[in-house]
Amino acid sequence: MLRTLGISSPKVTFIGETKKNSSFKMRSITALFFLFCFLAPSALAQLRFGFYGRSCPRAESIVASVVANRFRRDRSITAALLRMQFHDCFVRGCDASLLIDPRPGRPSEKSTGPNASVRGYEIIDEAKRQLEAACPRTVSCADIVTLATRDSVALAGGPRFSVPTGRRDGLRSSPNDVNLPGPTIPVSASIQAFAAKGMNTNDMVTLIGGGHSVGSIHCSLFQDRLNDPAMDRTLNARLRNTCRSPNDPSVFLDQRTPFIVDNAIYGEIRRQRGVMRIDQNMGLDRSTRGIVSSFAQSNALFRKRFAEAMVKMGRIGVLTGRSGEIRRNCRVFNNGR
C-alpha cells in the first residue's frame, strides 16, 4: 500500500531475531504499519509539484488556457481570482468551500456579506468543465482555484512560480465559518489573523499589498480615509469627486498601475496615498512600515516574497489523500446536499 502511494515502507530492525520470535515480528510490523497510518496521515499524501503528471497531464495547461482566454477580454480577473483564493483559504483552508452555491434552507459561505463581492466563479466552472471532459473526477476544484490564480498573476505582470497540487475539495460550506478581516482592521489584529493561519507579518504585508495592487474598492468602504487630513490632498479630492456619483462607485486601490501585480502600491502608501485604511496603516505601524519601505524600493524583492507567500497561503488547511472529495461540479457537493 505504501509503495502504491509512492512512499517506501518503513524499515524496521529487530535485534536478536530468531525463528521463534518471527511471528512476533510480523505482528509488530502490522501494528507499526497501522500506527504509522493513524498517527501520520499527512506523510501518506502531501501536496507535490506535478501531482497530475500521470493522471491528467494536460491539467495545468487546460486551466492556463481558460484563464488566458478570459484575461484577454478582462484584465480585472487577476484581482477577482486573488480575492477568491484568499477568501477560500482563510476560512476553512484551501478546500473550495467558497464555491458551493447556497440552496433554499441551506446557506453557504457565498451567502455572507464579505463574500458578496467575490466574482470569477464562471472561470473555475469553465476550467472544471474542460477538465472533466479530459480527465473525469481527477482534478479538484481547490487545485483549479490555486492554478487559475497563479496563472492570472503571471498574465498581470507578476511573478511566474510553480505551485504544488493534490488538494481535495471540502465537504462543508457554512456562513458560520466566515470571519474575514475587514478594510478597517488594525494592523495588530491583521497580524493575529494571519498568524492563526500560519502566516507571518512579512506574508501579511506581501499578500495584502500584492492583492490590492490590482484591486478596487467601493466608496462606501473607505469613507474613513476621506476624512483623514493626512491623506494626499490631490488624491483625496479626486476620490471625493468620484464618490459623489450614485450607486456606490468603486476606485482602484493602486492609482499608478492598477492592472499590474507589482510594488507600486507600496510607494503610494509611503506618500499617504493608500486608499484602504489597512493599506495606509501598514505604512505607519512600526511592525510593518519597514517591510512596506523595502518593497517600495525593490520590485524584485516584492516579486520574490509574493511568489513565496502565495505558495505558502495555498497550503493552508489543505485536504489530501482520502480526505474530502473531487467534485464533479465545483458549485455542488457530489452527494447533492
KAVENWO-V106700 format. One record per backbone hydrogen bond with DSSP energy under -1.0 kcal/mol. NH is the residue of the N-H (numbers start at 0). CO is the residue of the C=O. E is the energy in kcal/mol with one decimal. If there is no record, write none. Layout:
[[NH CO E] [NH CO E]]
This chain:
[[4 0 -1.4] [5 2 -1.4] [6 1 -3.0] [21 18 -1.1] [24 20 -1.9] [25 21 -2.1] [26 22 -2.1] [27 23 -2.4] [28 24 -2.7] [29 25 -2.3] [30 26 -2.5] [31 27 -2.9] [32 28 -2.6] [33 29 -2.1] [34 30 -2.2] [35 31 -2.7] [36 32 -2.2] [37 33 -2.0] [38 34 -2.8] [39 35 -1.9] [42 39 -1.2] [43 40 -1.2] [47 164 -2.6] [52 49 -2.1] [55 51 -2.0] [58 55 -2.3] [61 57 -2.6] [62 58 -1.9] [63 59 -2.4] [64 60 -2.1] [65 61 -2.1] [66 62 -2.4] [67 63 -2.5] [68 64 -2.3] [69 65 -1.8] [70 66 -2.8] [71 67 -1.9] [72 69 -1.1] [73 69 -2.0] [76 73 -1.4] [77 74 -1.0] [79 75 -1.6] [80 76 -2.9] [81 77 -2.4] [82 78 -2.1] [83 79 -2.2] [84 80 -2.6] [85 81 -2.2] [86 82 -2.7] [87 83 -1.8] [88 84 -2.9] [89 85 -2.1] [90 87 -1.4] [93 315 -2.8] [94 92 -2.2] [98 95 -1.0] [100 330 -2.4] [102 105 -2.4] [105 102 -2.9] [110 107 -1.9] [111 108 -1.5] [115 112 -1.6] [117 114 -1.2] [122 119 -1.3] [123 119 -1.1] [124 120 -2.3] [125 121 -2.1] [126 122 -2.1] [127 123 -2.5] [128 124 -2.5] [129 125 -2.1] [130 126 -2.3] [131 127 -2.7] [132 128 -1.4] [133 129 -1.7] [134 130 -3.8] [137 134 -1.0] [143 139 -1.7] [144 140 -2.3] [145 141 -1.8] [146 142 -2.9] [147 143 -3.0] [148 144 -2.3] [149 145 -2.2] [150 146 -2.5] [151 147 -2.2] [152 148 -2.0] [153 149 -1.6] [154 150 -2.0] [155 151 -1.4] [156 153 -1.6] [157 152 -2.6] [164 47 -2.7] [167 318 -1.8] [168 324 -3.1] [169 94 -2.8] [176 173 -1.7] [177 174 -1.2] [184 181 -1.4] [189 185 -2.2] [190 186 -2.6] [191 187 -1.8] [192 188 -2.2] [193 189 -2.3] [194 190 -2.5] [195 191 -1.9] [196 193 -1.3] [197 194 -1.9] [198 193 -2.6] [203 199 -2.1] [204 200 -2.4] [205 201 -2.2] [206 202 -3.0] [207 203 -2.7] [208 204 -1.9] [209 205 -2.6] [210 206 -2.5] [211 207 -2.3] [212 208 -1.1] [216 250 -2.3] [218 248 -2.8] [220 217 -2.0] [221 218 -1.7] [225 221 -1.1] [227 224 -1.8] [230 227 -1.6] [231 271 -2.6] [235 231 -2.6] [236 232 -2.5] [237 233 -1.9] [238 234 -2.7] [239 235 -2.5] [240 236 -1.9] [241 237 -2.0] [242 238 -2.7] [244 241 -1.5] [250 216 -2.4] [252 214 -2.2] [259 256 -1.7] [260 155 -2.0] [261 259 -1.3] [265 262 -1.3] [267 263 -1.8] [268 264 -2.3] [269 265 -1.8] [271 268 -1.7] [272 267 -2.5] [277 182 -1.8] [279 275 -2.1] [280 276 -2.6] [281 277 -1.5] [284 280 -2.9] [287 284 -1.5] [288 284 -2.8] [291 287 -2.3] [292 288 -2.3] [293 289 -2.1] [294 290 -2.2] [295 291 -2.3] [296 292 -1.4] [301 297 -1.9] [302 298 -2.8] [303 299 -2.0] [304 300 -2.6] [305 301 -3.0] [306 302 -2.1] [307 303 -2.0] [308 304 -2.7] [309 305 -2.4] [310 306 -2.0] [311 307 -2.2] [312 308 -2.8] [313 309 -2.0] [314 311 -1.4] [315 312 -1.8] [317 314 -1.3] [322 319 -2.1] [324 168 -1.9] [331 328 -1.8] [335 332 -2.2]]
